[in-house]
């Protein structure tokens, strides 16, 4: 048997929501105030016309009007506060906190009504002090509970944010390590594959050129092809050097940095105190910081003495590259900015100090924990 239209559970819930919305409406509150004021004014006028000589009994009508309107106002304000609280983008929310939004104002309203009754009954013996004390104690207890819940919610949210940040850091570190591993594989493939084949091709073309000495037109074409192969080899070497050298993967950071120092145009002193190899992504980042610093020194301070210091402990890998050149380097330059972004991607720091006439110092600090 189907329920009649308008009598089902959904219809009842809809009517309940409509009644709740009407009670929470400011228009309904204004209508309540107007009706209460009209009732109080009418009874006061009736007393003035008929029973002006007796006790002012309309005060109890005004009392009822004030009590009912104030209750309506407290519920209206509490409903607005609860709605605003539920709309806030915070988590988690406690049902008990929503209850307290209504409960505390209602207890304050009860204390005011008790005091008003005491005043209207002659203000004799101060009997309201005992319910006031009970209400005050309850309000203090409720406020303490609300503060406890607020702190608990903040602690839970902080814990969630901390876990989320930790997860993001782990996933980012994993992505960077995977990227570094892929770049090393690409570099090795270039070195062992395409670059080796191009070298073999260049040698073959050289032998063919020698055998075509009696045919200068063809020999010229072969010579041009050999030169193009040589240019391709040079470009591949530059590309592979921009990824990571094989010595870094095979022998570690110290050997790679000493290799950079050996190829430098000026004097470079290397000091390394790294007991254990850091993770590949940290090792690669430190290598490129040193390589960029040495390149900048050769470009802007030719002949300057450079000191490279690498140190590592259980938490950090630190690098310091200092030269005694003319200084004046721009920390916001494209090369240093790219290095800074690369270091900051690993939660590290990069500082550049380059006062004119004193020299340039680059200091790097990277978390080296895996």
Secondary structure, 3 states (H helix, E strand, C coil): CCCCCCCCHHHHHHHHHHHHHHHCCHHHHHHHHHHHHHHHHHHHHHHHHHCCCCCCCHHHHHHHHHHHHHHHHHHHHHHHHHHHHHHCCCCCCCHHHHHHHHHHHHHHHHHHHHHHHHHHCCCCCCCHHHHHHHHHHHHHHHHHHHHHHHHHHHHHHHHHHHHHHHHHHHHHHHHHHHHHHHHHHHHHHHHHHHHHHHHHHHHHHHHHHHHCCCCHHHHHHHHHHHHHHHHHHHHHHHHHHHHCCHHHHHHCHHHHHHHHHHHCCCCEEEEEECCCCCCHHHHHHHHHHHHHHHHHHHHHCCCCCEEEEEEECCCEEEEEEEECCCCCCCCCCHHHHHHHHHHHCCCCEEEEECCCCCCEEEEEEEECCC
